[in-house]
Amino acid sequence: MFLEKLHSDHTAALPYLFDFWGLEHQHPPVGDWRTWVILGGRGAGKTRAGAEWVRTMVEGATPHAAGRARRLGLVGETMDQAREVMVFGESGLLALCPPDRKPEWIAGRRLLVWPNGAEAQLLSAHDPEALRGRQFDALWADELAKWKRAQEAWDMLQFGLRLGDDPRACVTTTPRRLSLLESLLAQPSTACTHAPTQANRANLADSFLHEIEARYGGTTLGRQEIAGELLGEVEGALWSRAALDALRVGAPPALDRIVVAVDPPGGSSGDACGIIVAGVTMHGSVQDWRAFVLEDATVSGLGPNGWAQAAVAAFHRHGADRLVAEVNQGGDMVEAVLRQVDPLVPYRAVHAARGKAARAEPIAALYEQSRVFHLGGLDQLEDQMVQMSAGGFAGRGSPDRVDALVWALHDLMVAPAASWRHPQIRTL
């Protein structure tokens, strides 16, 4: 075996060869970047990656040989957190450095000093003014998205990142909504790696993984803290992630009526086709009815026959009562394509007379009244919903999933409440 062939000195060195066994997201990207952002869920190995990056910057070929960096900054949300996580933590620098290259901790100066003379100053983002006058050739910033005065602290650190030929920064953080983080990721000088908690499952307790998935899987908090996703939400959105989480259910009750709503793409070259399945319980008066969004069956990259097959398949999969499709873009062609797939599918065409945001507002009101509930697995739909405001859609492309949602809930809830008739073409 490979290990049996190694000399004892080589075997002893293996735990410190992070290039050999580190995970893909824990290795610095290749290329000419100034800031490396590591986004990850809880326990994904972000701290380990940051500490190992500091080692690559500090250590030379021998314990006393110079590395690429000699003046470093280690910045945490508070001084206590920086010390306990970045220096003394299980994945901190004192635990990871080889014995012959282990830095000395000078508590009074809050300073790490390596055998080769490199120094790392421990700093807190809590007081941005205290960062003035500092200068570095490398910087490790931990949990940037938690910093209370993130923009001010980051600005001061950027002015100080000016030594050497190629000063660089590493940011390790669980993603949260923060304008600084979003703008940092958008810069061409930023490289990013990402991993969910599960990527580091070999080093985590099975009971921990099972518990967090059971408690937080499918929620906004789970997507942020477990999947490590950066979740955007436009200011003034018609829906919020917190509100959607509060309306999430594990399973629907017995439903009295189910529809599949389709928002056909404008072209025939493979644009996304929004397909949403929803049902309603019709107990009591119309105001007592409750709707449940069952599935987002949206498809992309398919022509008319492809999305029509997907819509009809969703119809039969859920035993739906009606297939509703917007016809602004395709007119009679929409029905013709669907009839080619299933000539007998119950079908209703609807026509949009108002803009997308105006059509969405009465549907958003149903959510505010806690009359619409979501099953799990609707992440992409919800991502579009929190980007829709009264001023329009702030996300990329067209809100095809939201459009289909609007038509489904309009047919199930809004139209009956208004006591409308049921013509072939309905306007909203």
C-alpha positions as CSV (number, residue, x, y, z in Angstrom):
1,M,0.0,0.0,0.0
2,F,1.0,3.6,-0.5
3,L,1.3,4.4,3.2
4,E,3.4,1.4,3.9
5,K,6.0,2.5,1.4
6,L,6.5,5.9,3.1
7,H,9.3,6.7,5.5
8,S,8.2,7.4,9.1
9,D,9.2,11.1,8.6
10,H,6.9,11.3,5.5
11,T,4.1,9.6,7.3
12,A,4.4,12.1,10.2
13,A,4.2,15.0,7.7
14,L,1.0,13.8,6.0
15,P,-1.5,15.5,8.3
16,Y,0.1,18.8,7.4
17,L,0.0,18.3,3.6
18,F,-3.3,20.0,3.0
19,D,-2.8,20.1,-0.7
20,F,-2.9,16.3,-0.6
21,W,-6.2,15.7,1.2
22,G,-8.1,19.0,1.4
23,L,-11.5,19.3,-0.3
24,E,-11.8,21.0,-3.7
25,H,-13.6,24.1,-2.3
26,Q,-10.8,24.5,0.3
27,H,-8.0,25.0,-2.3
28,P,-7.3,28.5,-3.6
29,P,-8.5,29.1,-7.2
30,V,-6.0,29.5,-9.9
31,G,-5.7,32.8,-11.7
32,D,-5.1,36.5,-10.9
33,W,-7.5,37.3,-8.1
34,R,-7.2,39.7,-5.2
35,T,-9.9,38.3,-3.0
36,W,-10.9,34.7,-2.5
37,V,-14.4,34.3,-1.0
38,I,-15.2,30.9,0.5
39,L,-19.0,30.5,0.9
40,G,-20.1,27.4,2.8
41,G,-22.7,25.9,5.2
42,R,-22.0,25.3,8.8
43,G,-19.2,22.8,9.2
44,A,-18.2,22.9,5.5
45,G,-14.6,23.5,6.4
46,K,-14.3,27.2,5.8
47,T,-12.2,28.0,8.9
48,R,-9.8,25.1,8.0
49,A,-9.5,26.5,4.5
50,G,-8.7,30.0,5.7
51,A,-6.1,28.8,8.2
52,E,-4.5,26.6,5.6
53,W,-4.4,29.5,3.2
54,V,-2.5,31.5,5.8
55,R,0.0,28.7,6.0
56,T,0.6,28.7,2.3
57,M,1.2,32.4,2.4
58,V,3.5,32.4,5.5
59,E,5.6,29.2,5.2
60,G,8.7,28.8,3.1
61,A,10.6,25.7,1.9
62,T,12.2,25.3,5.4
63,P,11.0,26.5,8.8
64,H,13.1,29.7,8.7
65,A,12.8,30.4,4.9
66,A,10.6,33.4,4.0
67,G,7.1,32.7,2.5
68,R,5.1,34.9,0.2
69,A,3.7,37.0,3.1
70,R,5.3,38.5,6.1
71,R,2.7,41.0,7.5
72,L,-0.8,39.5,7.8
73,G,-4.1,40.6,9.3
74,L,-6.5,38.1,10.9
75,V,-9.9,39.8,11.3
76,G,-12.9,38.4,13.1
77,E,-16.3,39.9,14.1
78,T,-14.9,40.5,17.6
79,M,-11.5,40.1,19.2
80,D,-12.8,37.1,21.2
81,Q,-14.1,35.3,18.2
82,A,-11.0,36.0,16.2
83,R,-8.8,34.6,19.0
84,E,-10.9,31.5,19.8
85,V,-11.7,30.5,16.2
86,M,-8.8,31.7,14.0
87,V,-6.0,31.2,16.5
88,F,-7.0,28.7,19.2
89,G,-9.8,26.9,17.5
90,E,-9.8,23.2,16.5
91,S,-9.2,24.4,12.9
92,G,-7.2,27.4,14.0
93,L,-3.6,28.2,13.2
94,L,-2.0,26.9,16.4
95,A,-3.7,23.5,15.8
96,L,-2.7,23.2,12.2
97,C,0.9,24.4,11.9
98,P,3.6,21.7,12.0
99,P,5.7,21.7,15.2
100,D,8.8,23.1,13.6
101,R,6.7,26.0,12.0
102,K,4.2,26.7,14.8
103,P,3.9,30.4,15.5
104,E,4.3,31.9,18.9
105,W,1.3,33.6,20.4
106,I,2.1,36.9,22.1
107,A,-1.0,37.6,24.0
108,G,-0.2,41.2,25.1
109,R,0.2,42.2,21.5
110,R,-2.4,39.9,20.0
111,L,0.2,38.7,17.6
112,L,1.4,35.5,16.0
113,V,5.1,35.3,15.1
114,W,6.4,32.4,13.0
115,P,9.9,31.0,13.1
116,N,10.7,32.7,9.8
117,G,9.8,36.1,11.2
118,A,6.3,36.4,9.6
119,E,3.7,38.1,11.8
120,A,0.0,38.0,11.9
121,Q,-1.9,40.7,13.8
122,L,-5.3,39.7,15.4
123,L,-7.9,42.4,14.7
124,S,-11.6,43.0,15.3
125,A,-14.1,44.3,12.7
126,H,-16.2,45.7,15.6
127,D,-14.2,49.0,15.6
128,P,-13.4,50.0,12.0
129,E,-11.5,53.2,13.2
130,A,-9.0,51.0,15.0
131,L,-8.0,49.4,11.6
132,R,-6.6,52.7,10.3
133,G,-2.9,52.8,9.8
134,R,-2.6,49.0,9.5
135,Q,-0.8,47.5,6.5
136,F,-0.6,44.0,5.2
137,D,0.5,41.8,2.3
138,A,-2.2,39.2,3.2
139,L,-5.5,39.2,5.0
140,W,-7.9,36.6,6.4
141,A,-11.4,37.8,7.2
142,D,-13.6,35.4,9.0
143,E,-17.5,35.4,8.9
144,L,-17.6,38.7,7.0
145,A,-21.4,38.5,6.6
146,K,-21.8,38.7,10.5
147,W,-19.8,41.9,10.9
148,K,-22.0,44.7,12.3
149,R,-20.1,47.5,10.5
150,A,-19.0,45.4,7.6
151,Q,-18.6,48.0,4.9
152,E,-16.6,50.4,7.1
153,A,-14.3,47.7,8.4
154,W,-13.7,46.2,4.9
155,D,-12.9,49.7,3.5
156,M,-10.3,50.3,6.1
157,L,-8.8,46.8,5.5
158,Q,-8.6,47.4,1.8
159,F,-6.6,50.6,2.3
160,G,-4.2,48.5,4.4
161,L,-3.8,45.6,2.0
162,R,-0.9,47.3,0.1
163,L,2.3,45.6,0.9
164,G,4.3,43.2,-1.4
165,D,3.9,42.5,-5.1
166,D,0.6,40.7,-4.9
167,P,-1.4,41.4,-1.7
168,R,-4.4,39.1,-1.4
169,A,-7.3,38.5,1.0
170,C,-9.2,35.3,1.9
171,V,-12.8,35.7,3.2
172,T,-14.5,32.7,4.9
173,T,-18.2,33.2,5.7
174,T,-21.6,31.6,5.8
175,P,-23.5,33.7,3.3
176,R,-26.1,36.2,4.5
177,R,-27.8,39.1,2.8
178,L,-25.2,41.8,2.9
179,S,-24.6,44.5,0.3
180,L,-20.9,44.3,0.9
181,L,-20.8,40.6,0.2
182,E,-22.9,40.9,-2.9
183,S,-20.8,43.7,-4.3
184,L,-17.6,41.9,-3.4
185,L,-18.7,38.8,-5.3
186,A,-19.6,40.9,-8.3
187,Q,-16.1,42.3,-8.6
188,P,-13.9,40.8,-11.4
189,S,-11.0,40.6,-9.0
190,T,-12.9,38.2,-6.7
191,A,-12.7,34.4,-7.0
192,C,-15.2,32.3,-5.1
193,T,-15.6,28.7,-4.0
194,H,-18.7,27.2,-2.4
195,A,-19.7,24.1,-0.5
196,P,-22.7,22.9,1.5
197,T,-22.3,21.3,4.9
198,Q,-22.6,17.9,3.3
199,A,-19.3,18.4,1.4
200,N,-17.4,17.9,4.7
201,R,-19.6,15.0,6.0
202,A,-16.5,12.8,6.5
203,N,-15.5,15.1,9.4
204,L,-19.0,15.6,10.9
205,A,-21.1,13.5,13.1
206,D,-23.9,11.6,11.4
207,S,-26.3,12.6,14.1
208,F,-25.5,16.3,13.5
209,L,-26.2,16.0,9.7
210,H,-29.4,14.1,10.3
211,E,-30.7,16.6,12.9
212,I,-30.1,19.7,10.9
213,E,-31.6,18.2,7.7
214,A,-34.6,17.1,9.6
215,R,-35.1,20.4,11.3
216,Y,-34.0,22.9,8.7
217,G,-34.1,21.1,5.3
218,G,-36.2,23.0,2.7
219,T,-36.3,26.2,4.8
220,T,-34.6,29.5,4.0
221,L,-32.4,29.1,7.1
222,G,-31.4,25.7,5.8
223,R,-30.5,27.0,2.4
224,Q,-28.4,29.6,4.0
225,E,-26.8,27.8,6.9
226,I,-26.6,24.2,5.5
227,A,-26.5,24.7,1.7
228,G,-24.4,27.9,2.0
229,E,-26.5,29.7,-0.5
230,L,-26.5,33.5,-0.8
231,L,-30.2,34.3,-0.9
232,G,-31.2,37.7,-2.4
233,E,-34.4,39.5,-1.6
234,V,-35.3,42.8,-3.3
235,E,-36.4,45.8,-1.1
236,G,-40.2,46.1,-1.1
237,A,-40.7,42.6,-2.4
238,L,-44.3,41.3,-2.5
239,W,-43.1,38.2,-0.7
240,S,-40.4,37.7,1.9
241,R,-38.5,34.6,2.7
242,A,-39.5,34.7,6.3
243,A,-43.2,34.9,5.4
244,L,-42.9,32.0,2.9
245,D,-41.1,29.9,5.6
246,A,-44.0,30.5,7.9
247,L,-46.5,29.2,5.3
248,R,-44.6,25.9,4.6
249,V,-46.3,22.6,5.2
250,G,-45.1,19.0,5.0
251,A,-48.1,17.7,3.1
252,P,-51.4,19.0,1.8
253,P,-54.8,18.0,3.1
254,A,-57.3,16.4,0.8
255,L,-57.8,18.8,-2.1
256,D,-61.1,19.6,-3.8
257,R,-59.6,21.0,-7.0
258,I,-56.1,21.0,-8.6
259,V,-54.9,23.0,-11.6
260,V,-51.7,23.1,-13.6
261,A,-50.8,26.6,-14.8
262,V,-48.5,27.2,-17.7
263,D,-46.6,30.4,-18.7
264,P,-45.4,29.5,-22.2
265,P,-42.1,31.0,-23.4
266,G,-42.1,33.8,-25.8
267,G,-39.9,32.0,-28.4
268,S,-39.6,28.5,-29.6
269,S,-35.8,28.2,-29.1
270,G,-35.8,26.7,-25.6
271,D,-36.7,29.5,-23.2
272,A,-38.0,28.6,-19.8
273,C,-41.7,27.6,-19.5
274,G,-43.2,28.2,-16.1
275,I,-45.3,25.2,-14.9
276,I,-46.9,25.4,-11.4
277,V,-49.2,22.8,-9.8
278,A,-51.6,24.0,-7.1
279,G,-54.7,22.8,-5.3
280,V,-57.4,24.2,-3.1
281,T,-59.6,23.1,-0.2
282,M,-63.2,24.5,-0.7
283,H,-64.7,24.3,2.8
284,G,-67.1,27.0,3.9
285,S,-67.3,30.3,2.0
286,V,-64.8,31.3,-0.6
287,Q,-63.0,33.4,2.0
288,D,-62.3,30.2,3.9
289,W,-60.7,28.4,1.0
290,R,-57.0,27.5,1.3
291,A,-54.6,26.9,-1.5
292,F,-51.5,24.7,-1.6
293,V,-48.7,25.0,-4.1
294,L,-47.7,21.4,-4.8
295,E,-45.0,21.4,-7.4
296,D,-42.8,23.7,-9.6
297,A,-42.5,21.6,-12.8
298,T,-40.9,24.4,-14.8
299,V,-38.7,23.3,-17.7
300,S,-36.0,25.0,-19.7
301,G,-34.2,24.2,-23.0
302,L,-37.2,22.5,-24.6
303,G,-39.2,23.4,-27.6
304,P,-43.1,23.7,-27.7
305,N,-43.6,19.9,-27.8
306,G,-41.2,19.5,-24.9
307,W,-42.8,21.9,-22.5
308,A,-46.3,20.7,-23.5
309,Q,-45.4,17.2,-22.6
310,A,-44.0,18.4,-19.3
311,A,-47.2,20.3,-18.5
312,V,-49.5,17.4,-19.5
313,A,-47.3,15.0,-17.5
314,A,-47.7,17.2,-14.4
315,F,-51.5,17.3,-15.0
316,H,-51.7,13.5,-14.9
317,R,-49.2,13.1,-12.1
318,H,-51.4,15.1,-9.8
319,G,-54.8,14.1,-11.1
320,A,-55.5,17.7,-11.9
321,D,-58.9,19.1,-12.9
322,R,-57.8,21.8,-15.4
323,L,-54.8,23.0,-17.3
324,V,-54.6,26.8,-17.5
325,A,-52.3,28.5,-20.0
326,E,-51.5,32.1,-20.8
327,V,-52.0,32.8,-24.5
328,N,-50.6,36.3,-24.9
329,Q,-47.5,35.0,-26.6
330,G,-48.8,32.0,-28.6
331,G,-52.6,32.5,-29.1
332,D,-54.2,29.4,-30.5
333,M,-50.8,27.7,-30.9
334,V,-50.6,27.1,-27.2
335,E,-53.8,25.0,-27.2
336,A,-52.8,23.3,-30.4
337,V,-49.5,22.1,-29.0
338,L,-51.1,20.9,-25.8
339,R,-53.8,19.0,-27.7
340,Q,-51.1,17.3,-29.8
341,V,-49.9,15.7,-26.5
342,D,-53.3,15.0,-25.0
343,P,-56.4,15.8,-27.1
344,L,-58.7,15.4,-24.1
345,V,-56.9,17.4,-21.5
346,P,-59.3,19.9,-19.9
347,Y,-57.9,23.3,-20.9
348,R,-58.6,27.0,-20.3
349,A,-56.8,29.9,-22.0
350,V,-56.2,33.1,-20.0
351,H,-55.1,36.4,-21.3
352,A,-53.0,39.0,-19.5
353,A,-54.3,42.6,-19.7
354,R,-52.1,44.1,-17.0
355,G,-48.4,43.9,-16.2
356,K,-46.8,41.1,-14.2
357,A,-46.4,43.0,-11.0
358,A,-50.0,44.2,-11.1
359,R,-51.2,40.7,-11.7
360,A,-49.1,39.4,-8.8
361,E,-50.3,41.9,-6.1
362,P,-53.8,40.3,-5.4
363,I,-52.0,36.9,-5.2
364,A,-49.5,38.3,-2.7
365,A,-52.5,39.5,-0.7
366,L,-53.7,35.9,-0.3
367,Y,-50.3,35.1,1.2
368,E,-50.6,38.0,3.6
369,Q,-53.9,36.5,4.7
370,S,-52.2,33.1,5.3
371,R,-54.5,31.5,2.7
372,V,-51.7,30.0,0.5
373,F,-49.2,27.4,1.7
374,H,-46.1,25.9,0.1
375,L,-44.8,22.3,0.1
376,G,-41.1,21.8,0.1
377,G,-38.9,21.8,-3.1
378,L,-40.1,25.2,-4.4
379,D,-36.7,26.9,-3.9
380,Q,-36.4,28.3,-7.5
381,L,-40.0,29.6,-7.5
382,E,-39.5,31.3,-4.1
383,D,-36.2,32.8,-5.4
384,Q,-38.3,34.6,-8.1
385,M,-41.0,35.6,-5.7
386,V,-38.7,37.5,-3.4
387,Q,-37.4,39.4,-6.4
388,M,-40.9,40.7,-7.4
389,S,-42.0,44.1,-6.1
390,A,-44.8,46.5,-7.1
391,G,-42.2,48.1,-9.3
392,G,-41.5,44.9,-11.3
393,F,-39.2,42.0,-11.3
394,A,-35.6,42.6,-10.1
395,G,-34.2,39.2,-11.0
396,R,-32.6,38.0,-14.1
397,G,-34.7,37.1,-17.2
398,S,-38.5,36.7,-16.9
399,P,-40.3,35.6,-13.8
400,D,-41.8,32.6,-15.6
401,R,-42.4,30.6,-12.4
402,V,-44.2,33.5,-10.7
403,D,-46.3,34.1,-13.7
404,A,-47.5,30.5,-13.7
405,L,-48.1,30.7,-9.9
406,V,-50.3,33.8,-10.4
407,W,-52.4,32.1,-13.0
408,A,-52.8,28.9,-10.9
409,L,-53.9,30.8,-7.8
410,H,-56.1,33.2,-9.8
411,D,-58.0,30.3,-11.2
412,L,-58.3,28.6,-7.8
413,M,-58.9,31.5,-5.5
414,V,-59.3,35.0,-7.1
415,A,-61.8,34.1,-9.9
416,P,-64.3,32.2,-7.6
417,A,-64.1,35.0,-5.0
418,A,-65.1,37.5,-7.7
419,S,-67.9,35.3,-8.8
420,W,-66.7,35.5,-12.4
421,R,-68.2,33.6,-15.2
422,H,-65.9,31.1,-16.9
423,P,-65.4,32.2,-20.6
424,Q,-62.7,30.6,-22.7
425,I,-60.4,33.6,-22.5
426,R,-60.1,35.2,-19.1
427,T,-58.3,38.5,-18.5
428,L,-56.2,39.4,-15.5
